[in-house]
Amino acid sequence: MAGGIKVAVSLTVGPGPWGSGPGRSRAVQLLLVLSCCWFCGSAGFDVNVIMLQESQVNDMTTSTQFCYRNVLSPKWHDVWTRIQIRVNSSKLVRVTQVDNEEKLKELEQFSIWNFFSSFLKEKLNDTYVNVGLYSTKTCLKVEIIEKDTKYSVIVIRRFDPKLLLIFLLGLILFFCGDLLSRSQIFYYSAGVSVGILASLLIIIFILSKFMPKKSTIYVILVGGWSFSLYLIQLVFKNLQEIWRCYWQYLLSYIFTVGFMSFAVCYKYGPLENERNINLLTWTLQLLGLGFMYSSIQIPHIGLGIIVIALCTKNLEYPVQWLYITYRKMCKAREKPFPPRLLTEEEYRIQGEVETRKALEELRAFCHSPECSTWKTISRIQSPKRFADFVEGSFHLTPNEVSVHEQEYGLGSIIALDEEASSEEESHSPSPTVTQNNSLT
């Protein structure tokens, strides 16, 4: 332990209040050892920390603590810039990342949590520790597992093309989500990909349908999901090594699971229900927004891009709302004007157009299956005339046309003018009679 203190424990437990037996004696010995370790770990010590500089390689052979201080403030062109601390070793090492030197001191002190977490941490010979652009300080501890281990630590600041690809993928999912959700190619490719990548999760989900609904089963299911996610993460981290050593098994797994996934997708077929298509569209769009935000290293720029994407996608709605608001404001400022009346010629033309349109709609309705023919014929006086009208004949007889012209046409206008002139002549006195009266 730290401080150079060595503890030797030799206990002899006999009969007494603790009882006798090897089980009780081992438990007491373990408690005493843990208490001694805690006492040794809580003793004062100094942590030797090496400050890291960008692009500077630090070669080490012993367990060491490192810290990196970020002094550069991010600019707008650093949206796809990544800062990483790379630890490359000849043998397996354990890397623990913390926030500052105080947390490094806590790692040197003994605690039950640190004791058990040390067994769960991965041991790798090539580790990348991501550092945020707004992080002021990042510290890490490198522990060697075997002797004669050499490792190097370097800080890298560079443009990451993976972030740009993730951003472009998010743009495609957001703006083309409605098209992708209706595409059969996307349906089958996405189904096969999900089946290959998450086969363990799918198996656990299917098994959960056949298990009894008890509290212990839920604990097993949660543990199975967590273990499956851990295995998927572990496979992705060691994919290159797995491909190099076990490429035959990997190809067999891809072809087998891919074929089974394609068969399941083919059995159920693409989505046809409009609600299911809308749900898939919204899911793809939300996933695209998440990809865009996670790929941009400056948070406020990421939020701004998401707002711009939402406004661009639904540009017609705010533009339409602004146009309606502008029209309402203009109408509120303008003085109300009386509506313009139609002239006699406009009134006649509008009547002819609307009458012709209504007659065509009536013919179309009579030809449609919605019209009950026998019921309609039983209510009219001349079925033959109605049948001729439906077949395209004129809706008025020549006699009706002549009567209409006499009442409302040019003849009626001339008759009205003649009647008005005759009335004027009857009311006006005769000039001869007036002259005779004047002579008398």
C-alpha positions as CSV (number, residue, x, y, z in Angstrom):
1,M,0.0,0.0,0.0
2,A,0.9,3.7,-0.2
3,G,3.3,4.9,2.4
4,G,5.5,1.8,2.4
5,I,3.6,0.1,5.3
6,K,3.5,-3.6,5.2
7,V,1.0,-5.5,7.3
8,A,1.3,-9.0,8.4
9,V,-1.8,-10.6,10.0
10,S,-1.5,-13.7,12.1
11,L,-4.6,-14.6,14.1
12,T,-5.6,-17.5,16.3
13,V,-9.2,-17.6,17.1
14,G,-10.3,-19.9,19.7
15,P,-13.6,-20.7,21.4
16,G,-15.3,-17.7,22.9
17,P,-18.1,-15.3,22.1
18,W,-17.2,-15.4,18.4
19,G,-17.7,-19.1,18.2
20,S,-15.3,-21.6,16.7
21,G,-14.8,-23.0,13.3
22,P,-12.8,-22.1,10.2
23,G,-15.7,-20.0,8.7
24,R,-15.9,-17.7,11.6
25,S,-12.1,-17.3,11.9
26,R,-11.7,-16.5,8.2
27,A,-14.5,-13.8,8.4
28,V,-12.7,-12.2,11.4
29,Q,-9.4,-12.3,9.5
30,L,-10.9,-10.6,6.4
31,L,-12.5,-7.8,8.5
32,L,-9.2,-7.1,10.2
33,V,-7.3,-7.1,6.9
34,L,-9.7,-4.7,5.4
35,S,-9.6,-2.4,8.4
36,C,-5.7,-2.4,8.3
37,C,-5.8,-1.6,4.6
38,W,-8.2,1.2,5.2
39,F,-5.9,2.6,7.9
40,C,-2.9,2.3,5.7
41,G,-4.8,3.9,2.7
42,S,-6.0,6.8,4.9
43,A,-2.4,7.7,5.9
44,G,-0.9,10.8,4.4
45,F,0.8,10.5,1.1
46,D,1.8,12.7,-1.9
47,V,0.6,12.0,-5.4
48,N,3.2,12.6,-8.1
49,V,1.2,14.0,-11.1
50,I,2.7,14.6,-14.6
51,M,1.2,17.4,-16.6
52,L,0.5,16.5,-20.2
53,Q,1.2,18.8,-23.2
54,E,-0.4,18.5,-26.6
55,S,1.6,16.4,-29.2
56,Q,4.2,15.5,-26.5
57,V,4.9,11.8,-25.9
58,N,5.5,10.6,-22.4
59,D,7.1,7.2,-22.1
60,M,6.7,5.4,-18.8
61,T,7.3,2.0,-17.2
62,T,5.5,2.3,-13.9
63,S,2.1,3.2,-12.6
64,T,1.7,6.9,-12.9
65,Q,-0.9,9.7,-12.6
66,F,-1.4,12.3,-15.4
67,C,-3.3,15.5,-15.8
68,Y,-4.1,17.6,-18.8
69,R,-5.2,21.3,-18.6
70,N,-7.1,22.7,-21.6
71,V,-6.1,26.3,-22.0
72,L,-7.6,27.0,-25.4
73,S,-11.2,28.2,-25.7
74,P,-13.1,26.5,-28.5
75,K,-14.0,28.5,-31.6
76,W,-16.8,28.1,-34.2
77,H,-14.5,26.1,-36.5
78,D,-13.9,23.5,-33.7
79,V,-17.4,21.9,-34.1
80,W,-15.9,18.7,-35.3
81,T,-12.6,18.8,-33.3
82,R,-11.9,16.1,-30.8
83,I,-9.3,16.1,-28.0
84,Q,-8.1,12.6,-26.9
85,I,-5.5,11.2,-24.6
86,R,-4.1,8.0,-26.0
87,V,-2.4,5.4,-23.9
88,N,-0.5,2.8,-26.0
89,S,1.2,0.0,-24.1
90,S,3.1,-3.2,-24.9
91,K,1.0,-5.2,-22.5
92,L,-2.4,-4.8,-20.8
93,V,-2.9,-1.8,-18.6
94,R,-5.8,-0.4,-16.6
95,V,-6.7,3.3,-17.2
96,T,-9.0,5.3,-14.8
97,Q,-10.2,8.8,-15.7
98,V,-11.1,11.4,-13.1
99,D,-11.8,15.1,-13.0
100,N,-9.0,16.5,-10.9
101,E,-6.1,15.8,-8.5
102,E,-8.4,15.3,-5.5
103,K,-10.1,12.4,-7.2
104,L,-6.6,10.9,-7.9
105,K,-5.9,11.0,-4.2
106,E,-9.2,9.3,-3.5
107,L,-8.1,6.5,-5.9
108,E,-5.0,5.9,-3.9
109,Q,-7.1,5.5,-0.7
110,F,-8.6,2.2,0.0
111,S,-12.4,1.8,-0.3
112,I,-14.8,-1.1,-1.0
113,W,-16.0,0.6,-4.2
114,N,-12.5,1.1,-5.6
115,F,-11.7,-2.5,-4.6
116,F,-14.5,-4.0,-6.6
117,S,-14.5,-1.5,-9.5
118,S,-10.9,-2.4,-10.2
119,F,-12.0,-5.9,-11.2
120,L,-14.7,-4.5,-13.5
121,K,-12.5,-2.1,-15.4
122,E,-11.3,-3.2,-18.8
123,K,-7.6,-3.9,-19.4
124,L,-6.4,-2.8,-22.8
125,N,-3.2,-2.1,-24.5
126,D,-4.5,0.8,-26.6
127,T,-6.9,3.2,-24.9
128,Y,-8.4,6.6,-25.9
129,V,-9.7,9.0,-23.3
130,N,-12.0,11.7,-24.7
131,V,-11.7,15.2,-23.3
132,G,-14.4,17.8,-23.8
133,L,-13.6,21.1,-25.5
134,Y,-15.0,23.0,-22.4
135,S,-13.3,20.7,-19.9
136,T,-10.6,22.7,-18.0
137,K,-8.8,19.7,-16.5
138,T,-8.8,16.0,-17.0
139,C,-6.8,13.5,-14.9
140,L,-6.1,9.8,-15.3
141,K,-4.3,7.0,-13.6
142,V,-2.4,4.3,-15.5
143,E,-1.9,1.0,-13.6
144,I,0.4,-1.7,-15.0
145,I,-0.7,-5.3,-14.6
146,E,2.5,-7.1,-15.5
147,K,6.1,-6.3,-15.1
148,D,8.3,-5.0,-17.9
149,T,5.3,-3.0,-19.3
150,K,6.2,0.0,-21.4
151,Y,3.5,2.5,-22.4
152,S,3.3,6.0,-23.8
153,V,0.8,8.8,-23.2
154,I,0.1,11.6,-25.7
155,V,-2.6,14.3,-26.1
156,I,-4.1,14.7,-29.6
157,R,-6.2,17.6,-30.9
158,R,-7.5,16.9,-34.4
159,F,-10.4,17.1,-36.8
160,D,-12.4,13.9,-36.5
161,P,-14.1,12.8,-39.8
162,K,-16.3,10.4,-37.9
163,L,-18.1,13.3,-36.3
164,L,-18.7,14.8,-39.7
165,L,-20.1,11.5,-41.0
166,I,-22.4,11.2,-38.0
167,F,-23.6,14.8,-38.7
168,L,-24.4,14.0,-42.3
169,L,-26.2,10.8,-41.3
170,G,-28.3,12.9,-38.9
171,L,-29.2,15.3,-41.7
172,I,-30.2,12.5,-44.0
173,L,-32.4,10.8,-41.3
174,F,-34.1,14.1,-40.4
175,F,-34.8,15.5,-43.9
176,C,-35.5,12.2,-45.6
177,G,-37.2,10.3,-42.8
178,D,-40.6,10.4,-44.4
179,L,-39.2,9.0,-47.6
180,L,-37.1,6.3,-45.8
181,S,-40.1,5.1,-43.8
182,R,-41.9,4.3,-47.0
183,S,-38.9,2.7,-48.8
184,Q,-38.8,-1.1,-49.0
185,I,-35.0,-1.1,-49.4
186,F,-34.6,0.9,-46.1
187,Y,-37.1,-1.4,-44.4
188,Y,-35.2,-4.6,-45.3
189,S,-31.7,-3.2,-44.8
190,A,-32.6,-1.7,-41.4
191,G,-34.3,-4.9,-40.3
192,V,-31.3,-7.0,-41.2
193,S,-28.9,-4.6,-39.6
194,V,-30.8,-4.5,-36.3
195,G,-31.0,-8.3,-36.3
196,I,-27.2,-8.6,-36.8
197,L,-26.3,-6.0,-34.2
198,A,-28.8,-6.7,-31.5
199,S,-29.6,-10.4,-31.8
200,L,-29.0,-11.0,-28.1
201,L,-31.4,-8.2,-27.2
202,I,-34.0,-9.7,-29.6
203,I,-33.6,-13.2,-28.1
204,I,-34.1,-11.9,-24.5
205,F,-37.1,-9.9,-25.6
206,I,-38.7,-13.0,-27.2
207,L,-37.9,-15.1,-24.1
208,S,-39.5,-12.5,-21.9
209,K,-42.9,-13.2,-23.6
210,F,-42.8,-16.8,-22.4
211,M,-41.6,-16.2,-18.9
212,P,-44.0,-15.8,-16.0
213,K,-44.5,-12.3,-14.8
214,K,-42.8,-12.4,-11.4
215,S,-40.5,-10.0,-9.6
216,T,-37.5,-12.4,-9.8
217,I,-38.0,-12.7,-13.6
218,Y,-37.8,-9.0,-14.0
219,V,-34.4,-8.9,-12.2
220,I,-33.2,-11.6,-14.6
221,L,-34.4,-9.7,-17.6
222,V,-32.8,-6.5,-16.6
223,G,-29.5,-8.3,-15.9
224,G,-29.8,-10.0,-19.3
225,W,-30.3,-6.7,-21.2
226,S,-27.4,-5.1,-19.3
227,F,-25.1,-8.1,-20.1
228,S,-26.2,-8.0,-23.7
229,L,-25.4,-4.3,-24.0
230,Y,-22.0,-4.9,-22.4
231,L,-21.2,-7.7,-24.8
232,I,-22.2,-5.5,-27.8
233,Q,-19.9,-2.7,-26.6
234,L,-17.1,-5.2,-26.0
235,V,-17.4,-6.6,-29.5
236,F,-17.3,-3.2,-31.1
237,K,-14.2,-2.3,-29.2
238,N,-12.4,-5.5,-30.2
239,L,-13.9,-5.9,-33.7
240,Q,-10.6,-5.7,-35.5
241,E,-9.1,-8.3,-33.3
242,I,-12.1,-10.6,-33.7
243,W,-12.1,-10.2,-37.4
244,R,-8.4,-11.0,-37.6
245,C,-8.6,-14.2,-35.4
246,Y,-12.2,-15.5,-35.9
247,W,-13.2,-14.2,-39.3
248,Q,-14.8,-17.5,-40.3
249,Y,-17.2,-17.5,-37.3
250,L,-17.9,-13.8,-37.8
251,L,-18.9,-14.3,-41.4
252,S,-21.0,-17.4,-40.5
253,Y,-22.8,-15.4,-37.8
254,I,-23.5,-12.4,-40.2
255,F,-24.9,-14.6,-43.0
256,T,-27.0,-16.8,-40.6
257,V,-28.5,-14.0,-38.5
258,G,-28.9,-11.8,-41.6
259,F,-30.9,-14.4,-43.5
260,M,-33.1,-15.0,-40.5
261,S,-33.7,-11.3,-40.0
262,F,-34.6,-10.9,-43.7
263,A,-37.0,-13.9,-43.5
264,V,-38.8,-12.2,-40.5
265,C,-39.0,-8.9,-42.3
266,Y,-40.3,-10.6,-45.5
267,K,-42.9,-12.5,-43.5
268,Y,-44.4,-9.3,-41.9
269,G,-43.8,-7.1,-45.0
270,P,-43.2,-3.3,-45.1
271,L,-45.3,-0.9,-43.1
272,E,-48.7,-0.1,-44.7
273,N,-50.6,1.5,-41.8
274,E,-50.3,5.3,-42.0
275,R,-49.9,5.6,-38.2
276,N,-47.1,3.1,-38.1
277,I,-45.4,5.0,-41.0
278,N,-45.7,8.3,-39.1
279,L,-44.3,6.7,-35.9
280,L,-41.3,5.4,-37.9
281,T,-40.8,8.8,-39.5
282,W,-40.9,10.6,-36.2
283,T,-38.4,8.1,-34.7
284,L,-36.0,8.6,-37.6
285,Q,-36.3,12.4,-37.3
286,L,-35.6,12.3,-33.6
287,L,-32.7,10.0,-34.1
288,G,-31.3,12.3,-36.8
289,L,-31.6,15.3,-34.4
290,G,-29.7,13.3,-31.8
291,F,-27.0,12.4,-34.2
292,M,-26.6,16.0,-35.3
293,Y,-26.4,17.3,-31.7
294,S,-24.0,14.6,-30.5
295,S,-21.6,15.1,-33.4
296,I,-21.1,18.8,-32.7
297,Q,-18.7,19.5,-29.9
298,I,-19.9,23.0,-29.1
299,P,-23.4,22.7,-27.5
300,H,-24.9,26.2,-28.3
301,I,-23.9,25.7,-32.0
302,G,-25.6,22.3,-31.9
303,L,-28.8,23.7,-30.5
304,G,-28.8,26.5,-33.1
305,I,-28.4,23.9,-36.0
306,I,-31.3,21.9,-34.5
307,V,-33.5,25.0,-34.4
308,I,-32.6,25.9,-38.0
309,A,-33.3,22.3,-39.2
310,L,-36.7,22.3,-37.5
311,C,-37.6,25.7,-39.0
312,T,-36.3,24.6,-42.5
313,K,-38.2,21.3,-42.3
314,N,-41.5,23.0,-41.4
315,L,-40.8,26.3,-43.2
316,E,-44.3,26.4,-44.8
317,Y,-46.0,26.6,-41.4
318,P,-44.3,29.7,-40.0
319,V,-44.3,31.5,-43.4
320,Q,-48.0,30.8,-43.7
321,W,-48.6,32.0,-40.2
322,L,-46.6,35.2,-40.8
323,Y,-48.5,35.8,-44.1
324,I,-51.9,35.4,-42.4
325,T,-50.8,37.7,-39.6
326,Y,-49.6,40.3,-42.1
327,R,-52.9,40.2,-44.0
328,K,-54.9,40.6,-40.8
329,M,-52.8,43.6,-39.8
330,C,-53.3,45.2,-43.2
331,K,-57.0,44.6,-43.1
332,A,-57.2,46.2,-39.6
333,R,-55.5,49.4,-40.8
334,E,-57.5,49.7,-44.0
335,K,-61.0,51.4,-44.1
336,P,-63.8,49.0,-45.0
337,F,-65.1,49.5,-48.5
338,P,-68.6,48.5,-49.7
339,P,-68.6,45.5,-52.0
340,R,-68.8,46.2,-55.7
341,L,-72.2,45.4,-57.3
342,L,-72.4,43.3,-60.4
343,T,-73.5,44.8,-63.7
344,E,-76.4,43.3,-65.7
345,E,-74.0,41.7,-68.1
346,E,-71.9,40.2,-65.3
347,Y,-75.0,38.9,-63.5
348,R,-76.3,37.2,-66.7
349,I,-72.9,35.6,-67.4
350,Q,-72.5,34.4,-63.9
351,G,-76.0,32.9,-63.9
352,E,-75.3,31.0,-67.1
353,V,-72.0,29.6,-65.9
354,E,-73.3,28.5,-62.5
355,T,-76.4,27.0,-64.1
356,R,-74.4,25.0,-66.6
357,K,-72.0,23.8,-63.7
358,A,-74.9,22.7,-61.5
359,L,-76.5,20.8,-64.4
360,E,-73.3,18.9,-65.1
361,E,-73.0,18.0,-61.4
362,L,-76.6,16.8,-61.4
363,R,-75.9,14.5,-64.5
364,A,-72.7,13.2,-62.8
365,F,-74.7,12.4,-59.6
366,C,-77.4,10.6,-61.6
367,H,-74.7,8.4,-63.3
368,S,-73.1,7.6,-59.9
369,P,-74.1,4.5,-57.9
370,E,-75.2,6.8,-55.0
371,C,-78.3,7.8,-57.0
372,S,-81.3,5.6,-56.5
373,T,-82.8,5.5,-60.0
374,W,-86.2,3.9,-59.2
375,K,-86.8,6.2,-56.2
376,T,-86.0,9.2,-58.3
377,I,-88.2,8.2,-61.3
378,S,-91.1,7.5,-58.9
379,R,-91.1,11.1,-57.7
380,I,-91.0,13.0,-61.1
381,Q,-93.9,13.6,-63.6
382,S,-92.1,12.9,-66.9
383,P,-89.5,10.1,-66.5
384,K,-88.7,10.1,-70.3
385,R,-87.7,13.8,-70.2
386,F,-85.5,13.2,-67.1
387,A,-83.8,10.2,-68.9
388,D,-83.1,12.4,-71.9
389,F,-81.6,15.0,-69.7
390,V,-79.3,12.5,-68.0
391,E,-78.2,11.3,-71.4
392,G,-77.2,14.8,-72.4
393,S,-80.3,16.5,-73.9
394,F,-81.2,20.1,-73.1
395,H,-83.1,20.6,-69.9
396,L,-85.7,23.0,-71.4
397,T,-88.3,22.5,-74.2
398,P,-88.6,25.0,-77.1
399,N,-91.9,26.3,-75.6
400,E,-90.2,27.0,-72.3
401,V,-87.4,28.8,-74.0
402,S,-89.7,31.0,-75.9
403,V,-91.7,31.8,-72.8
404,H,-88.5,32.6,-70.9
405,E,-87.4,34.9,-73.7
406,Q,-90.7,36.7,-73.7
407,E,-90.6,37.3,-70.0
408,Y,-86.9,37.9,-69.3
409,G,-85.3,38.2,-72.8
410,L,-85.0,41.0,-75.4
411,G,-88.7,40.7,-76.4
412,S,-89.8,41.4,-72.8
413,I,-87.6,44.5,-72.8
414,I,-89.1,45.8,-76.0
415,A,-92.6,45.1,-74.7
416,L,-91.9,46.9,-71.5
417,D,-90.6,49.9,-73.4
418,E,-93.7,50.0,-75.6
419,E,-96.0,49.7,-72.6
420,A,-94.2,52.6,-70.9
421,S,-94.4,54.9,-73.9
422,S,-98.1,54.1,-74.3
423,E,-98.7,55.0,-70.7
424,E,-96.9,58.3,-71.2
425,E,-99.0,59.2,-74.3
426,S,-102.2,58.4,-72.5
427,H,-101.4,60.7,-69.6
428,S,-100.2,63.6,-71.8
429,P,-103.0,66.1,-73.1
430,S,-103.7,66.4,-76.9
431,P,-102.3,69.6,-78.5
432,T,-105.4,70.3,-80.7
433,V,-107.7,70.2,-77.7
434,T,-105.5,72.7,-75.9
435,Q,-105.6,75.0,-78.8
436,N,-109.3,74.9,-79.1
437,N,-109.7,75.6,-75.5
438,S,-107.5,78.6,-75.8
439,L,-109.6,80.0,-78.7
440,T,-112.8,79.6,-76.8
